[in-house]
Amino acid sequence: MRRAGLALLPILASCGAPSPAPSPNASVDLETAAIQRGLVRDPRDTAIAGAYARGPDRLCIVPSGQTHRIGIVIDYGEGNGCRAKGTVRRAGEGLALALGQDEACRFTARYDGDHLALPGALSAACQRLCTGRAALAGAQFVRLGESVAEARAMRDPEGHLPCGE
């Protein structure tokens, strides 16, 4: 019996030993860890084309040659809304938008692969794309799908195709 107790002593002694410190290379930020595990989409590996929405607001992105076209529709009724068309391209971890006929409304939106958020403050050129009390500033959109056909088929309340041919 005494030998059995002595044999277990080294095992029991190791139970209280501190665990080894993690290596400095093992520290990974939460977002990177989530991307590596497939829990979050990697925005750098995601095609930007598709249909996006949030409530009544709509946004579509379709490929057009070497670039992409974008259409944004915000409609609050009673003369309050925004209609914007232009071009969009990747810019680091965001998307660079150029809107309006003269593309004078320029800014970079946050984009994580599923969500697109416009900045909270935009230029006067961007405000000219809106009527009434509506504004593009601060608008947010969630990806509905990656289908280019769905994005091209998206319509505004008057039946126009913001991303159609």
C-alpha positions as CSV (number, residue, x, y, z in Angstrom):
1,M,0.0,0.0,0.0
2,R,2.8,2.3,0.9
3,R,4.5,1.7,-2.5
4,A,1.2,2.6,-4.4
5,G,1.1,5.9,-2.5
6,L,4.7,6.7,-3.3
7,A,4.1,5.9,-7.0
8,L,1.2,8.4,-7.1
9,L,3.2,11.2,-5.5
10,P,5.0,12.4,-8.7
11,I,1.6,12.4,-10.5
12,L,-0.1,14.4,-7.8
13,A,2.8,16.8,-7.6
14,S,2.5,17.7,-11.3
15,C,-1.2,18.6,-10.9
16,G,-0.3,21.9,-9.2
17,A,2.5,22.9,-11.5
18,P,1.9,26.1,-13.5
19,S,1.1,25.7,-17.2
20,P,3.8,26.9,-19.6
21,A,3.5,30.5,-20.8
22,P,2.1,30.9,-24.4
23,S,4.6,31.7,-27.0
24,P,4.7,35.3,-28.2
25,N,3.7,34.1,-31.7
26,A,0.5,32.5,-30.4
27,S,-1.2,35.8,-29.7
28,V,-3.8,36.4,-32.4
29,D,-6.5,39.0,-32.3
30,L,-10.1,37.9,-31.9
31,E,-11.1,38.8,-35.5
32,T,-8.2,36.9,-37.1
33,A,-9.0,33.8,-34.9
34,A,-12.7,34.0,-35.9
35,I,-11.7,34.2,-39.6
36,Q,-9.3,31.3,-39.2
37,R,-12.0,29.1,-37.7
38,G,-14.6,30.1,-40.4
39,L,-16.9,31.9,-37.9
40,V,-16.4,35.2,-39.7
41,R,-16.0,35.9,-43.4
42,D,-12.6,37.3,-44.4
43,P,-13.5,40.6,-46.1
44,R,-10.3,40.5,-48.3
45,D,-11.4,37.2,-49.8
46,T,-15.0,38.2,-50.5
47,A,-16.3,39.4,-53.8
48,I,-18.1,42.7,-53.3
49,A,-20.8,42.1,-55.9
50,G,-24.3,41.4,-54.6
51,A,-27.5,42.9,-53.1
52,Y,-27.5,44.6,-49.7
53,A,-30.3,46.1,-47.7
54,R,-31.4,47.4,-44.3
55,G,-35.1,48.2,-43.8
56,P,-36.3,50.1,-46.8
57,D,-32.7,51.1,-47.9
58,R,-31.2,49.2,-50.8
59,L,-27.7,48.9,-52.3
60,C,-26.5,46.9,-55.2
61,I,-23.0,46.3,-56.6
62,V,-22.3,44.7,-60.0
63,P,-19.1,44.1,-61.9
64,S,-18.5,46.4,-64.9
65,G,-15.4,45.6,-66.8
66,Q,-12.4,46.1,-64.5
67,T,-14.4,47.9,-61.9
68,H,-17.8,47.7,-60.2
69,R,-21.0,49.8,-60.4
70,I,-23.0,50.7,-57.3
71,G,-26.5,51.9,-56.8
72,I,-28.0,53.2,-53.6
73,V,-31.7,53.8,-52.9
74,I,-32.9,55.3,-49.7
75,D,-36.7,56.1,-49.7
76,Y,-38.6,57.5,-46.7
77,G,-41.5,58.6,-48.8
78,E,-43.1,62.1,-49.0
79,G,-40.1,63.5,-51.0
80,N,-37.5,62.3,-48.6
81,G,-34.9,60.0,-50.1
82,C,-31.6,59.5,-51.9
83,R,-30.7,58.0,-55.3
84,A,-27.0,57.5,-56.0
85,K,-25.2,55.7,-58.8
86,G,-21.4,55.4,-59.3
87,T,-18.4,53.2,-59.0
88,V,-16.9,51.3,-56.2
89,R,-13.6,49.5,-55.6
90,R,-11.7,48.0,-52.7
91,A,-9.6,50.3,-50.6
92,G,-7.7,48.5,-47.9
93,E,-10.3,47.0,-45.5
94,G,-13.0,49.3,-46.9
95,L,-14.7,50.3,-50.2
96,A,-14.0,53.5,-52.0
97,L,-17.2,54.9,-53.5
98,A,-17.5,57.7,-56.2
99,L,-21.2,58.7,-56.6
100,G,-23.1,61.1,-58.8
101,Q,-22.9,61.9,-62.5
102,D,-19.7,63.8,-61.9
103,E,-18.6,61.3,-59.2
104,A,-18.0,64.3,-56.9
105,C,-19.4,62.4,-53.8
106,R,-16.3,60.4,-52.8
107,F,-15.7,58.6,-49.5
108,T,-14.5,55.2,-48.1
109,A,-17.1,53.0,-46.5
110,R,-16.4,50.3,-43.8
111,Y,-16.8,46.8,-45.2
112,D,-16.4,43.5,-43.5
113,G,-17.7,41.1,-46.1
114,D,-21.3,41.1,-44.8
115,H,-21.9,44.7,-43.6
116,L,-21.3,48.0,-45.4
117,A,-21.5,51.2,-43.4
118,L,-21.2,54.7,-44.9
119,P,-19.4,57.4,-42.8
120,G,-21.4,59.6,-40.5
121,A,-20.4,62.8,-42.2
122,L,-20.3,63.3,-45.9
123,S,-19.6,66.2,-48.3
124,A,-22.2,68.6,-49.7
125,A,-21.8,66.8,-53.1
126,C,-23.2,63.7,-51.4
127,Q,-26.1,65.6,-49.9
128,R,-27.1,66.8,-53.3
129,L,-27.9,63.2,-54.2
130,C,-30.8,63.3,-51.6
131,T,-34.1,65.2,-51.3
132,G,-35.9,66.4,-48.2
133,R,-34.5,65.5,-44.9
134,A,-32.8,62.2,-46.1
135,A,-29.1,61.7,-46.1
136,L,-26.6,59.0,-47.2
137,A,-24.5,59.7,-44.1
138,G,-24.5,56.9,-41.6
139,A,-26.5,54.5,-43.8
140,Q,-25.8,50.8,-43.2
141,F,-26.5,47.8,-45.3
142,V,-26.3,44.0,-44.7
143,R,-25.6,41.6,-47.6
144,L,-28.7,39.8,-48.8
145,G,-26.9,37.7,-51.3
146,E,-23.9,37.5,-53.6
147,S,-25.9,36.9,-56.8
148,V,-25.0,39.4,-59.5
149,A,-28.4,38.7,-61.2
150,E,-30.2,39.5,-58.0
151,A,-28.2,42.8,-57.6
152,R,-29.0,43.8,-61.3
153,A,-32.7,43.0,-60.7
154,M,-33.0,45.2,-57.6
155,R,-35.6,48.0,-58.1
156,D,-36.3,51.3,-56.5
157,P,-39.9,52.2,-55.5
158,E,-40.5,53.7,-59.0
159,G,-39.4,50.5,-60.7
160,H,-36.0,51.8,-61.9
161,L,-33.0,49.5,-61.8
162,P,-30.1,51.2,-59.9
163,C,-27.6,48.6,-61.1
164,G,-29.4,47.4,-64.2
165,E,-27.9,47.7,-67.7
